[in-house]
Amino acid sequence: MDVINKFYSSAVQTVSQLSGVLPGNNVTREYEVLEQVCTAGVGLMWKVYNGHKKSTKQEVSVFVFEKKCLERWSKDDRETMLETLRRGVQQLTKIRHPHVLTVQHPLEESRDSLAFATEPVFASLANVVGDSVRSDRKLYDVEIRHGLLQLFDGLQFLHNDAKIVHRNISAETIVINKNRSWKLFGFDFCIANQPSTNGTAHWPCREHSTSLHVLAQPSLEYTAPELALNSINTPDSDLFSLGVLIFTIYSGKPLKMFGSDYSGFRRYANELNQRKYPAMNTVPNELTESLKALLHPSASLRPKLHELKQIAYFQDVGVKTLSYLDSLYQWDNLQKSKFYKGLPQIIPTLPHRVNLHSILPYLIKEFVNSPMIPFVLPNVLLIAEMSSQREYCDHILPHLKPIFKLTDPIQILLIFMQKMDLLLKLTPAEEVKQSVLPLLYRSLECDMPQIQELCLGVLPTFSTLIDYNAMKNAVIPRIKKLCLHSNNVSVKVNCLISIGKLLENLDKWLVLDEILPFLQLIQSREPAIVMAIIGIYKIAMTNTKLGITKDVMAHKCIPFLVPLSVENGLTIAQFNTIITLIKEMLGRVEQEQREKLQQLSTIQRDNKPKEASEILANEMENNTHSNTSSFGVSNGDKGDDDMFSGFSVGQTAPKAVAPTLAPVKTKEQLKITHNTANEAATKPDMFSSLMQSNLSSLAINQTTPGATAAAGTTPQLTMPSSNNSNNWHSANPLVMNHILASPQASNNSNNNNNFNSLDDLDPFGSNQTNQAVNKPNNTMYTLQQSTVNYIYPTGYNAANNSMNLGLNKPMNMGATATPTATLMPQTQLTQSTDSKNLNMLSQQDILNFLN
């Protein structure tokens, strides 16, 4: 908060100062004046402010001289000083040279001030030399050497072309502009050439006057000795001032301070005649001798400016590089291209401030020359790589924005793609969306594969800066189009790799709707392309955010991937990768589908109402033991509603055989069994037809039951004699006996046994039975009890049946015309005699039929 308050107070103070300094000055009409940056001129009386032109926003510096500074002066001195300042600015405005300060707006005078506008200024030389200067403003050695060369050029122009002697070369009158070029300023005491009658050049000499204010005359510290001793003024006098300036730059102060002591200056001039120089320990050794030559008391013995340029001190690589840039506008494109190609080896050896403020401005000027941009741009980006983000945004990015829009020459896109990571690191996110993204779109649409591959490799690195709509409508469609239409396999692979890296930033539906269908459109089957496709499928399947559904895997992914596994050219490792992915998909489909079906089954079982079949199954389970306890007992006591109460069986047997109980089913088994019982119950015709067919075929080979009834005997289930052939019948009424053949027919055609039943009859399973078969008379057969219980049709009433079924009584095989017992439903009283001969029906048979 203190920093903000301090900044606010300084801003308010600056505005108040400017409002007091420039009221009514015409400079303020066209220029916006900002903060003060430095001071310059005689006595540093000019205050320099940053500013810009209101109409064009062009950056300038505004020099302001406040007349109140002269309030303590005498009126004559005040007028003389003001006139001197006016004349100096007017002379400066007339001179145009790269190393002379350029005036943008001429001098404007108001009641309180003098003001004019120039090119942007960094500081005066007096502000950056000396021990009290901040470290960030101190000059580097290469800057000093290059600056001195620039002064040499400026003075050469003044002396040879403009025919002007400056007369006030000092640290206060040398201005460093924004590009760190040294410029001549302070032409307040300059003298133009006034040719003599014989045509020789002549510069009048104005002697120093003690009556004038010291600031209204040239500084004695930089004045050549011949002015005081011989009253001679020549261009060589500026060379002496230049020597004092060089000494001041390295030592921080002039040779000797005189102030207004003109007599002291004259004494010192005599000492110089004796070649008495101060210590020059701070001056570089390469410059010491030349500096002493410049300080020679005889003007004619001082070296010329062009000679000074050739000394070893100025042969530094960095100095030459900066000097070449100063004269670059004179070269053709071929010479420029050679220079720019070698510049990347020199830039890293120079201080960053030199690169940023001295080299970069010259490079940016070449952006208007389109053929030179591919040679200049790498150097600009190299400087950007050494810059902070703030420096990049202030000095480089504004000039790169127009270049982002260029597509010709094509090398521009290539260079940007190669340095895209640098641009993304330094460029603010908003500028990336506005300037860098369109550059990438154009790169994807160009015809150069190298640029396309670089662009595809860079895209995923800043996918987080791309909003969803731009990704869906601009980036993905361009990548898909490039992949489908490019003939370069490397480009196709890079397209797929780029999509795979972008999947994390896409949503599930975009992948399912746009990406996966697109993969099936790719016709190329090179192993690299196939593996890139497999990679996308694997990422889409394993990423929890995306998650391909089982339906998509079953209907689209697996049918597409299986043919890929048999493509020619795949290695064993690639084949294993594809098969592993297919197995993973199959496993996931199986797992998810099984879980789904189990959940549905559980829900249906929990929500299904209790059916009649379940009730019947429970009743059957409860009555199983009572229904199967014995075979000679009627089930008529169960009532008419019992499904087993309709039938009664009587049988005689020689020996009682313990009944074998049918296996008891569990409730769950009975429930499943009886789920189909209702369906079977709706088909009485099938049941009746099977019963009727079987009973009819059985009655043909049996005797008429009327004789038995007349004799008053009890009908018995009599086994036919072994002598009767083709009399084999099943005891199960559901079996079609007229279709079945005798089990013994294939073995012995003359010995047809009537015990060939599908029930568990084993007349030949014991020795006793075998012996009875061989006896002609009174032979008793043992009828083995069926392992299932016999059931009776509904409606059968055992109490009303006159037949006594004795299943446990032996059968007399020797009796003649012994009628066989029949199973007759109680409800069918009017049916024929043949229909009354029923076989025994087992519980398991009826349940099987119902199912």
NUKOL-626808 format. One line per 5 residues: number of its first residue (from 1); their letters; for each residue x, y, z of C-alpha. Coordinates in steps of 0.25 Angstrom, whole numbers, m for minus. Layout:
<atoms>
NUM) A) X Y Z ~ ...
</atoms>
This chain:
<atoms>
1) MDVIN) 0 0 0 ~ 12 9 3 ~ 17 7 m11 ~ 4 10 m17 ~ 3 23 m9
6) KFYSS) 17 27 m12 ~ 14 25 m27 ~ 1 33 m26 ~ 8 44 m19 ~ 19 45 m29
11) AVQTV) 9 44 m41 ~ 1 56 m35 ~ 14 64 m32 ~ 18 62 m47 ~ 5 66 m52
16) SQLSG) 5 78 m43 ~ 19 82 m47 ~ 16 80 m62 ~ 3 88 m60 ~ 11 99 m54
21) VLPGN) 23 98 m64 ~ 15 97 m77 ~ 3 106 m76 ~ m1 111 m89 ~ 11 105 m96
26) NVTRE) 8 101 m110 ~ 15 88 m108 ~ 5 83 m99 ~ m6 84 m110 ~ 0 73 m118
31) YEVLE) 8 65 m108 ~ 4 58 m96 ~ 15 60 m85 ~ 18 49 m75 ~ 29 47 m65
36) QVCTA) 43 53 m65 ~ 54 44 m69 ~ 67 52 m69 ~ 74 66 m70 ~ 83 71 m81
41) GVGLM) 89 84 m87 ~ 97 95 m81 ~ 97 93 m66 ~ 87 82 m68 ~ 76 93 m68
46) WKVYN) 68 86 m79 ~ 58 76 m72 ~ 54 64 m81 ~ 41 57 m80 ~ 35 45 m87
51) GHKKS) 23 48 m95 ~ 15 44 m108 ~ 8 51 m119 ~ m7 52 m116 ~ m11 49 m130
56) TKQEV) m2 37 m134 ~ 3 33 m120 ~ 17 34 m125 ~ 27 34 m114 ~ 35 46 m112
61) SVFVF) 43 54 m101 ~ 40 68 m97 ~ 51 77 m93 ~ 46 88 m84 ~ 54 100 m79
66) EKKCL) 47 107 m67 ~ 50 122 m67 ~ 48 123 m52 ~ 62 117 m52 ~ 68 130 m56
71) ERWSK) 61 139 m46 ~ 73 141 m38 ~ 81 145 m50 ~ 83 159 m54 ~ 74 164 m65
76) DDRET) 85 165 m75 ~ 90 151 m72 ~ 76 146 m72 ~ 73 151 m86 ~ 87 146 m91
81) MLETL) 84 132 m86 ~ 70 131 m92 ~ 75 136 m105 ~ 87 126 m105 ~ 77 115 m102
86) RRGVQ) 68 119 m113 ~ 79 120 m123 ~ 84 106 m119 ~ 70 99 m121 ~ 69 107 m134
91) QLTKI) 82 102 m139 ~ 79 88 m135 ~ 66 88 m142 ~ 74 91 m155 ~ 84 80 m154
96) RHPHV) 79 66 m159 ~ 89 55 m156 ~ 88 41 m150 ~ 97 45 m139 ~ 91 59 m136
101) LTVQH) 79 59 m127 ~ 66 60 m136 ~ 56 70 m133 ~ 41 66 m135 ~ 35 79 m131
106) PLEES) 42 93 m132 ~ 44 102 m120 ~ 31 107 m113 ~ 32 119 m103 ~ 22 123 m93
111) RDSLA) 23 133 m82 ~ 28 123 m72 ~ 36 113 m81 ~ 43 108 m94 ~ 40 95 m99
116) FATEP) 42 86 m111 ~ 40 71 m115 ~ 51 62 m119 ~ 53 47 m122 ~ 52 38 m109
121) VFASL) 63 41 m100 ~ 69 31 m89 ~ 79 41 m82 ~ 90 51 m84 ~ 104 46 m83
126) ANVVG) 106 54 m70 ~ 94 46 m64 ~ 101 32 m66 ~ 116 35 m63 ~ 122 37 m49
131) DSVRS) 122 29 m36 ~ 108 33 m32 ~ 101 27 m44 ~ 92 15 m41 ~ 98 1 m46
136) DRKLY) 87 m1 m56 ~ 90 12 m63 ~ 105 11 m63 ~ 111 9 m77 ~ 117 m4 m82
141) DVEIR) 131 m3 m89 ~ 125 m7 m102 ~ 115 4 m101 ~ 125 14 m98 ~ 134 10 m110
146) HGLLQ) 122 10 m120 ~ 117 23 m114 ~ 131 30 m117 ~ 131 25 m131 ~ 117 31 m133
151) LFDGL) 122 44 m127 ~ 134 44 m137 ~ 124 42 m148 ~ 115 54 m143 ~ 127 63 m142
156) QFLHN) 132 59 m155 ~ 119 63 m161 ~ 119 76 m154 ~ 133 80 m157 ~ 134 75 m172
161) DAKIV) 120 77 m177 ~ 113 87 m168 ~ 125 95 m165 ~ 122 97 m151 ~ 130 97 m139
166) HRNIS) 122 92 m127 ~ 131 99 m116 ~ 123 92 m104 ~ 126 77 m105 ~ 123 72 m91
171) AETIV) 116 61 m83 ~ 104 71 m82 ~ 103 73 m97 ~ 104 58 m101 ~ 90 52 m101
176) INKNR) 88 36 m101 ~ 75 33 m108 ~ 65 22 m106 ~ 73 12 m115 ~ 86 16 m107
181) SWKLF) 92 24 m119 ~ 100 36 m115 ~ 95 49 m121 ~ 101 63 m121 ~ 93 73 m114
186) GFDFC) 95 87 m108 ~ 99 96 m120 ~ 97 108 m112 ~ 111 113 m114 ~ 114 107 m128
191) IANQP) 121 116 m138 ~ 118 114 m153 ~ 129 116 m163 ~ 131 130 m168 ~ 140 129 m181
196) STNGT) 151 139 m181 ~ 154 148 m194 ~ 164 137 m199 ~ 153 126 m198 ~ 159 119 m186
201) AHWPC) 150 114 m175 ~ 150 123 m163 ~ 143 122 m150 ~ 143 134 m141 ~ 148 133 m127
206) REHST) 139 138 m116 ~ 148 140 m103 ~ 143 137 m90 ~ 137 148 m82 ~ 137 149 m67
211) SLHVL) 125 159 m68 ~ 116 149 m73 ~ 110 138 m65 ~ 118 125 m65 ~ 106 117 m71
216) AQPSL) 105 127 m82 ~ 119 123 m88 ~ 125 110 m92 ~ 130 102 m80 ~ 145 104 m77
221) EYTAP) 147 90 m73 ~ 145 86 m87 ~ 151 98 m94 ~ 164 96 m103 ~ 176 104 m98
226) ELALN) 178 111 m111 ~ 165 119 m108 ~ 172 125 m96 ~ 186 126 m101 ~ 185 129 m115
231) SINTP) 170 133 m117 ~ 169 123 m129 ~ 156 115 m131 ~ 157 103 m141 ~ 150 89 m142
236) DSDLF) 162 84 m135 ~ 158 91 m123 ~ 146 81 m122 ~ 156 70 m122 ~ 162 75 m109
241) SLGVL) 148 75 m103 ~ 146 61 m108 ~ 159 57 m101 ~ 154 63 m88 ~ 141 56 m90
246) IFTIY) 147 42 m92 ~ 155 45 m79 ~ 143 49 m72 ~ 135 37 m76 ~ 146 27 m70
251) SGKPL) 150 35 m58 ~ 136 41 m55 ~ 141 56 m55 ~ 149 65 m64 ~ 164 68 m64
256) KMFGS) 162 80 m55 ~ 150 88 m49 ~ 151 103 m52 ~ 137 108 m50 ~ 138 123 m53
261) DYSGF) 153 124 m50 ~ 158 128 m64 ~ 172 131 m59 ~ 173 117 m53 ~ 169 112 m67
266) RRYAN) 181 120 m73 ~ 191 114 m63 ~ 186 100 m67 ~ 188 103 m81 ~ 202 107 m79
271) ELNQR) 204 94 m72 ~ 199 86 m83 ~ 209 92 m92 ~ 219 85 m84 ~ 212 72 m86
276) KYPAM) 208 70 m72 ~ 196 61 m72 ~ 188 55 m60 ~ 189 41 m57 ~ 181 32 m67
281) NTVPN) 180 19 m59 ~ 165 18 m62 ~ 167 19 m77 ~ 169 6 m85 ~ 183 4 m89
286) ELTES) 179 3 m104 ~ 173 18 m103 ~ 184 24 m94 ~ 193 29 m105 ~ 182 34 m114
291) LKALL) 176 41 m102 ~ 189 48 m99 ~ 190 52 m114 ~ 176 58 m113 ~ 180 67 m101
296) HPSAS) 192 72 m108 ~ 193 87 m106 ~ 196 89 m121 ~ 184 88 m129 ~ 191 84 m142
301) LRPKL) 197 72 m135 ~ 184 66 m130 ~ 180 53 m138 ~ 169 54 m148 ~ 155 47 m146
306) HELKQ) 157 37 m157 ~ 171 33 m151 ~ 164 31 m137 ~ 155 21 m143 ~ 166 12 m147
311) IAYFQ) 172 10 m134 ~ 172 m4 m127 ~ 162 1 m117 ~ 151 1 m127 ~ 154 m12 m133
316) DVGVK) 145 m20 m124 ~ 135 m30 m130 ~ 124 m24 m123 ~ 127 m10 m126 ~ 129 m13 m141
321) TLSYL) 115 m20 m141 ~ 108 m8 m135 ~ 115 1 m145 ~ 111 m8 m156 ~ 96 m7 m151
326) DSLYQ) 98 8 m152 ~ 101 8 m167 ~ 92 m3 m170 ~ 83 5 m178 ~ 93 7 m188
331) WDNLQ) 95 m8 m191 ~ 87 m16 m201 ~ 79 m29 m197 ~ 90 m38 m201 ~ 100 m31 m192
336) KSKFY) 90 m30 m181 ~ 86 m45 m182 ~ 101 m49 m180 ~ 102 m40 m168 ~ 89 m45 m161
341) KGLPQ) 93 m60 m163 ~ 106 m57 m154 ~ 99 m49 m144 ~ 94 m60 m135 ~ 108 m64 m132
346) IIPTL) 111 m49 m127 ~ 98 m46 m119 ~ 101 m56 m108 ~ 115 m49 m105 ~ 108 m35 m103
351) PHRVN) 101 m30 m91 ~ 87 m32 m91 ~ 84 m17 m90 ~ 92 m15 m103 ~ 84 m26 m110
356) LHSIL) 71 m20 m105 ~ 73 m5 m108 ~ 84 m4 m118 ~ 83 m17 m127 ~ 68 m20 m126
361) PYLIK) 63 m6 m132 ~ 71 m8 m145 ~ 66 m22 m146 ~ 51 m17 m145 ~ 53 m7 m155
366) EFVNS) 56 m18 m165 ~ 42 m24 m163 ~ 37 m14 m174 ~ 46 m22 m184 ~ 39 m35 m186
371) PMIPF) 50 m43 m192 ~ 59 m40 m180 ~ 49 m44 m170 ~ 54 m59 m170 ~ 68 m54 m167
376) VLPNV) 65 m44 m157 ~ 54 m52 m149 ~ 63 m62 m143 ~ 72 m51 m137 ~ 60 m44 m131
381) LLIAE) 55 m57 m125 ~ 69 m60 m119 ~ 69 m46 m112 ~ 54 m50 m107 ~ 60 m63 m101
386) MSSQR) 69 m54 m93 ~ 58 m44 m89 ~ 49 m44 m77 ~ 34 m45 m80 ~ 32 m30 m77
391) EYCDH) 43 m27 m87 ~ 38 m36 m97 ~ 24 m30 m96 ~ 29 m16 m96 ~ 40 m16 m107
396) ILPHL) 38 m29 m116 ~ 23 m34 m116 ~ 17 m21 m122 ~ 26 m22 m134 ~ 24 m37 m135
401) KPIFK) 8 m36 m136 ~ 9 m32 m151 ~ 19 m42 m154 ~ 9 m53 m148 ~ 0 m50 m160
406) LTDPI) 10 m52 m171 ~ 10 m65 m179 ~ 20 m61 m189 ~ 32 m64 m189 ~ 28 m78 m184
411) QILLI) 41 m78 m175 ~ 34 m68 m166 ~ 24 m79 m161 ~ 35 m89 m160 ~ 43 m80 m151
416) FMQKM) 31 m77 m142 ~ 28 m92 m141 ~ 43 m95 m137 ~ 42 m85 m126 ~ 27 m87 m122
421) DLLLK) 31 m91 m108 ~ 38 m78 m106 ~ 26 m70 m111 ~ 17 m78 m102 ~ 25 m76 m90
426) LTPAE) 26 m61 m92 ~ 13 m57 m99 ~ 2 m54 m89 ~ m10 m64 m90 ~ m19 m53 m97
431) EVKQS) m9 m50 m107 ~ m7 m65 m110 ~ m22 m66 m113 ~ m22 m54 m122 ~ m9 m55 m129
436) VLPLL) m2 m68 m128 ~ m14 m78 m130 ~ m17 m72 m144 ~ m2 m74 m147 ~ m4 m89 m144
441) YRSLE) m16 m90 m152 ~ m9 m84 m164 ~ 2 m94 m161 ~ m7 m106 m162 ~ m12 m101 m175
446) CDMPQ) 1 m99 m182 ~ 7 m108 m192 ~ 21 m110 m185 ~ 21 m124 m177 ~ 32 m119 m168
451) IQELC) 24 m107 m163 ~ 12 m116 m162 ~ 19 m126 m153 ~ 25 m115 m144 ~ 11 m109 m142
456) LGVLP) 5 m122 m139 ~ 16 m125 m129 ~ 14 m111 m122 ~ m1 m111 m121 ~ m3 m120 m109
461) TFSTL) 7 m112 m101 ~ m3 m100 m100 ~ m16 m107 m102 ~ m20 m102 m88 ~ m20 m88 m94
466) IDYNA) m30 m92 m105 ~ m45 m91 m101 ~ m54 m102 m104 ~ m61 m96 m116 ~ m48 m93 m123
471) MKNAV) m43 m107 m120 ~ m56 m113 m126 ~ m58 m104 m138 ~ m44 m100 m142 ~ m33 m109 m137
476) IPRIK) m39 m123 m138 ~ m45 m121 m152 ~ m32 m116 m157 ~ m24 m127 m151 ~ m34 m137 m157
481) KLCLH) m34 m131 m171 ~ m19 m131 m171 ~ m18 m145 m167 ~ m28 m150 m177 ~ m23 m142 m189
486) SNNVS) m8 m142 m187 ~ 1 m152 m194 ~ 12 m151 m184 ~ 12 m163 m175 ~ 20 m155 m164
491) VKVNC) 10 m144 m165 ~ m2 m154 m163 ~ 6 m160 m151 ~ 8 m147 m145 ~ m7 m143 m147
496) LISIG) m11 m156 m139 ~ 0 m153 m128 ~ m5 m139 m126 ~ m20 m144 m125 ~ m15 m154 m115
501) KLLEN) m9 m143 m106 ~ m21 m134 m108 ~ m31 m145 m103 ~ m28 m141 m88 ~ m34 m127 m91
506) LDKWL) m46 m132 m99 ~ m59 m137 m93 ~ m65 m151 m95 ~ m76 m147 m105 ~ m66 m140 m114
511) VLDEI) m57 m152 m114 ~ m69 m162 m117 ~ m75 m153 m128 ~ m63 m147 m135 ~ m50 m155 m132
516) LPFLQ) m54 m170 m132 ~ m62 m169 m145 ~ m50 m161 m151 ~ m41 m172 m148 ~ m49 m182 m157
521) LIQSR) m48 m173 m169 ~ m33 m174 m169 ~ m29 m183 m181 ~ m14 m184 m179 ~ m10 m197 m172
526) EPAIV) 5 m194 m169 ~ 10 m200 m156 ~ 13 m186 m151 ~ m1 m181 m154 ~ m8 m194 m148
531) MAIIG) 0 m193 m135 ~ m4 m178 m134 ~ m18 m182 m136 ~ m17 m192 m125 ~ m11 m182 m116
536) IYKIA) m23 m173 m117 ~ m32 m185 m114 ~ m24 m189 m102 ~ m24 m175 m96 ~ m39 m173 m99
541) MTNTK) m42 m186 m92 ~ m33 m185 m80 ~ m36 m170 m77 ~ m46 m169 m66 ~ m51 m156 m72
546) LGITK) m54 m161 m86 ~ m57 m176 m83 ~ m62 m183 m96 ~ m76 m189 m93 ~ m77 m204 m95
551) DVMAH) m87 m202 m106 ~ m77 m194 m114 ~ m66 m204 m112 ~ m75 m216 m116 ~ m81 m209 m128
556) KCIPF) m70 m200 m133 ~ m57 m202 m127 ~ m55 m217 m126 ~ m60 m219 m141 ~ m50 m209 m146
561) LVPLS) m38 m213 m137 ~ m39 m228 m141 ~ m35 m226 m156 ~ m24 m217 m152 ~ m17 m228 m144
566) VENGL) m15 m236 m157 ~ m9 m225 m165 ~ 4 m228 m172 ~ 16 m222 m167 ~ 13 m222 m152
571) TIAQF) 24 m228 m143 ~ 21 m237 m132 ~ 22 m226 m122 ~ 12 m218 m130 ~ 3 m230 m132
576) NTIIT) 3 m233 m117 ~ m1 m219 m113 ~ m13 m219 m122 ~ m18 m233 m117 ~ m16 m228 m103
581) LIKEM) m24 m216 m105 ~ m35 m225 m112 ~ m35 m234 m100 ~ m36 m223 m91 ~ m48 m218 m98
586) LGRVE) m55 m231 m99 ~ m52 m233 m84 ~ m59 m220 m81 ~ m71 m223 m90 ~ m73 m236 m83
591) QEQRE) m71 m231 m69 ~ m81 m219 m71 ~ m91 m227 m78 ~ m91 m238 m68 ~ m93 m228 m57
596) KLQQL) m104 m222 m64 ~ m112 m235 m66 ~ m110 m239 m52 ~ m115 m226 m47 ~ m127 m227 m56
601) STIQR) m130 m241 m52 ~ m129 m237 m37 ~ m139 m225 m40 ~ m149 m234 m47 ~ m148 m245 m36
606) DNKPK) m150 m235 m25 ~ m162 m228 m32 ~ m169 m240 m38 ~ m182 m244 m31 ~ m184 m258 m25
611) EASEI) m190 m268 m35 ~ m199 m280 m34 ~ m188 m289 m39 ~ m180 m285 m26 ~ m192 m288 m18
616) LANEM) m194 m302 m25 ~ m179 m305 m23 ~ m180 m302 m8 ~ m192 m311 m7 ~ m185 m322 m15
621) ENNTH) m173 m322 m5 ~ m182 m323 7 ~ m190 m335 1 ~ m178 m343 m5 ~ m177 m353 6
626) SNTSS) m192 m355 8 ~ m194 m358 m7 ~ m182 m368 m8 ~ m184 m376 5 ~ m190 m389 m1
631) FGVSN) m194 m394 m15 ~ m207 m401 m11 ~ m214 m390 m4 ~ m224 m381 m11 ~ m222 m366 m12
636) GDKGD) m236 m363 m12 ~ m236 m357 2 ~ m228 m345 m3 ~ m241 m339 m8 ~ m245 m335 m22
641) DDMFS) m236 m323 m23 ~ m223 m331 m22 ~ m217 m333 m36 ~ m213 m347 m32 ~ m227 m352 m27
646) GFSVG) m232 m356 m40 ~ m225 m369 m42 ~ m224 m382 m34 ~ m216 m394 m37 ~ m218 m408 m33
651) QTAPK) m208 m419 m35 ~ m204 m433 m29 ~ m190 m437 m27 ~ m184 m450 m22 ~ m176 m442 m12
656) AVAPT) m177 m428 m6 ~ m166 m419 m11 ~ m163 m406 m3 ~ m167 m394 m11 ~ m155 m386 m15
661) LAPVK) m158 m371 m13 ~ m156 m361 m24 ~ m145 m351 m22 ~ m151 m339 m15 ~ m148 m326 m22
666) TKEQL) m145 m313 m14 ~ m155 m302 m14 ~ m146 m294 m24 ~ m146 m306 m34 ~ m161 m308 m33
671) KITHN) m163 m293 m35 ~ m155 m293 m48 ~ m162 m306 m52 ~ m175 m300 m50 ~ m173 m287 m57
676) TANEA) m176 m295 m69 ~ m187 m303 m63 ~ m198 m292 m66 ~ m194 m293 m81 ~ m195 m308 m81
681) ATKPD) m209 m307 m74 ~ m214 m298 m86 ~ m212 m310 m95 ~ m221 m321 m90 ~ m223 m327 m104
686) MFSSL) m208 m331 m105 ~ m209 m338 m92 ~ m222 m345 m95 ~ m217 m349 m109 ~ m205 m355 m103
691) MQSNL) m213 m362 m92 ~ m223 m367 m102 ~ m214 m372 m112 ~ m206 m380 m102 ~ m218 m386 m95
696) SSLAI) m225 m390 m108 ~ m212 m398 m112 ~ m211 m404 m99 ~ m226 m409 m99 ~ m225 m417 m112
701) NQTTP) m216 m428 m106 ~ m223 m429 m93 ~ m236 m437 m89 ~ m250 m431 m88 ~ m252 m426 m74
706) GATAA) m266 m430 m74 ~ m263 m445 m71 ~ m255 m440 m59 ~ m266 m431 m54 ~ m277 m442 m56
711) AGTTP) m269 m452 m48 ~ m268 m442 m37 ~ m253 m443 m36 ~ m244 m431 m33 ~ m237 m426 m45
716) QLTMP) m222 m427 m44 ~ m211 m423 m53 ~ m207 m436 m59 ~ m194 m437 m66 ~ m195 m445 m80
721) SSNNS) m189 m458 m82 ~ m176 m459 m89 ~ m182 m467 m100 ~ m190 m456 m105 ~ m182 m448 m115
726) NNWHS) m184 m433 m118 ~ m191 m431 m105 ~ m180 m421 m99 ~ m186 m408 m93 ~ m181 m397 m85
731) ANPLV) m187 m395 m72 ~ m186 m380 m74 ~ m199 m375 m81 ~ m191 m364 m88 ~ m182 m373 m96
736) MNHIL) m187 m377 m110 ~ m187 m392 m108 ~ m191 m395 m122 ~ m178 m389 m127 ~ m168 m395 m118
741) ASPQA) m162 m408 m121 ~ m158 m419 m110 ~ m145 m417 m104 ~ m143 m432 m106 ~ m147 m432 m120
746) SNNSN) m133 m430 m126 ~ m128 m441 m117 ~ m138 m452 m118 ~ m150 m451 m128 ~ m157 m463 m122
751) NNNNF) m156 m459 m108 ~ m164 m446 m107 ~ m165 m442 m92 ~ m177 m434 m88 ~ m170 m427 m77
756) NSLDD) m163 m418 m86 ~ m167 m405 m79 ~ m161 m392 m78 ~ m163 m392 m63 ~ m153 m398 m54
761) LDPFG) m157 m413 m56 ~ m146 m423 m54 ~ m152 m436 m56 ~ m139 m442 m60 ~ m130 m435 m50
766) SNQTN) m131 m447 m40 ~ m128 m462 m39 ~ m142 m464 m34 ~ m148 m457 m46 ~ m140 m465 m55
771) QAVNK) m144 m478 m49 ~ m159 m474 m50 ~ m158 m471 m64 ~ m154 m486 m67 ~ m165 m492 m60
776) PNNTM) m178 m495 m67 ~ m188 m495 m56 ~ m190 m486 m44 ~ m178 m478 m48 ~ m178 m465 m40
781) YTLQQ) m171 m452 m45 ~ m167 m442 m36 ~ m171 m428 m41 ~ m161 m417 m36 ~ m167 m405 m31
786) STVNY) m164 m392 m39 ~ m155 m382 m33 ~ m165 m372 m35 ~ m179 m370 m29 ~ m191 m372 m37
791) IYPTG) m201 m361 m38 ~ m216 m361 m42 ~ m224 m351 m51 ~ m233 m341 m44 ~ m247 m346 m43
796) YNAAN) m243 m360 m40 ~ m251 m366 m28 ~ m245 m378 m22 ~ m257 m380 m13 ~ m266 m382 m25
801) NSMNL) m257 m391 m33 ~ m260 m406 m32 ~ m246 m410 m35 ~ m236 m412 m24 ~ m222 m409 m29
806) GLNKP) m212 m418 m21 ~ m199 m414 m25 ~ m192 m422 m15 ~ m199 m435 m18 ~ m192 m446 m27
811) MNMGA) m197 m449 m41 ~ m202 m463 m44 ~ m196 m465 m58 ~ m202 m479 m59 ~ m217 m474 m58
816) TATPT) m224 m473 m71 ~ m231 m461 m77 ~ m228 m453 m64 ~ m232 m439 m67 ~ m222 m428 m66
821) ATLMP) m225 m416 m57 ~ m228 m403 m64 ~ m226 m388 m60 ~ m239 m381 m62 ~ m242 m367 m59
826) QTQLT) m254 m365 m51 ~ m259 m354 m60 ~ m260 m363 m72 ~ m271 m373 m68 ~ m276 m374 m82
831) QSTDS) m264 m378 m90 ~ m261 m391 m96 ~ m255 m403 m89 ~ m242 m402 m96 ~ m241 m387 m91
836) KNLNM) m242 m392 m77 ~ m229 m400 m77 ~ m219 m390 m72 ~ m204 m391 m70 ~ m198 m386 m57
841) LSQQD) m194 m371 m58 ~ m182 m366 m50 ~ m181 m353 m43 ~ m168 m350 m50 ~ m174 m353 m64
846) ILNFL) m186 m343 m62 ~ m176 m332 m57 ~ m167 m335 m69 ~ m179 m334 m78 ~ m184 m321 m72
851) N) m170 m315 m74
</atoms>
